[in-house]
């Protein structure tokens, strides 16, 4: 508890560097409540998630303030705790993914979004695909991405968004196969019109 008080005091002081000092003081008081609750309930995943979410909000909101790095690390810590306590706590997992990206940790973020995508059961869902694909690009690791996308197509073969993202990655390592996948998607009657238009635009660019 003593260490927590020291850390929070440092963060509170850093908040005072924000031009709107009143806003910084008020926000620190609000976050203090959820963080104290997390300290008093270390085995409660909801309490840990709320503290992590609070710190994540601060990290996003303070801009270039030097407190951002500290808030980002504390958000990661509490959200990690929440997920360890409840591995199926989807909201906490999603927030942990956001924190990992904010903290410039694409490897951890990729692990998290791979987990979230692996839990999806409806091919129409695609909310985690963009951040996951961004992580692969950030890591410059198309082989990892291609392997994961293929594993998901084994699980759900009719997942056109995954097929297209696989093709995009394969352009770097197997262009012929990438174009075959794109032509297959372009001719399929079962993919959304918006995706079909994107596929055709990609084919035009690669031709």
Phi, psi and omega in degrees: 000322180297317179298320179300316181298321179295313181299314183294323179298318178298315180297318180298319178296320179296326178298333182291348176282349177293136182307319179273087187297322180299317178300317181298318181293317180295318180294320179299322180293320180295312181296326180306321183295314182287329179289319176299319178299322178293322179292325181280342181230068187294343180256011180261109182296328180293317178297320179293320179296317181297319178296315179299319180295320178298312179296323179296319177301314180298315182300322179287327192271340185274357177065233183271009177303139181300345178289344186301317182296318180294315180297321179297319179293321179290324175299313179301317181298308184291322179291324174300317178299315181300317182289324177295323179287327180219092183297346179255017181277087188300317181300319179293321179296317179299315180295325178295323175298317178298317180297321181296320177292315179301324181273010177058049178237074185296331180295313178294318180299319179298317178302318183292313182289331172297319178298315181295317179296321181296339180274347183288143181240355181242116181300341180286341180282136180214018188296336182262353187289322181295309178297326179295313181297323177299322178297317179298320179293321180297321181279349186054048184228072180295334181294317177299314181298315181298319179297318180292315181299320178297321179297325179286328177289332173293326180282317179223090186300329183263068180233086189297325180298318178295319179299318181293316179296324175299316180298320180299317179291323182292340176303334181275338187233340178204080188299321182298315179294322179300315181292324176301316180296318181295319179295323177298316180294319182298329181266359182279135178277357189254016178247151181302147182300322181296318179291320180299320179296321179295319179298314181296323178295321178294319178296320179298320180293325184273350183281000000 
